[in-house]
């Protein structure tokens, strides 16, 4: 399981909050404004947004689309 999948699973189970993903909704002075998964480089902002909506990892989706185009399956 990669970092995205791990964080997404924990978010789905309630073990990770929005403020822990990317600081969203963190109160003024909260440690999560600067110490969250995006700020620490564990995931990108696009990945945090995808986790929040329950979507697939955008980096993997882009890579899969490129592979399909390369192999001729995306035409």
Helices and strands as residue ranges (DSSP letters): H 3-12, H 18-22, G 31-33, H 45-53, H 58-70
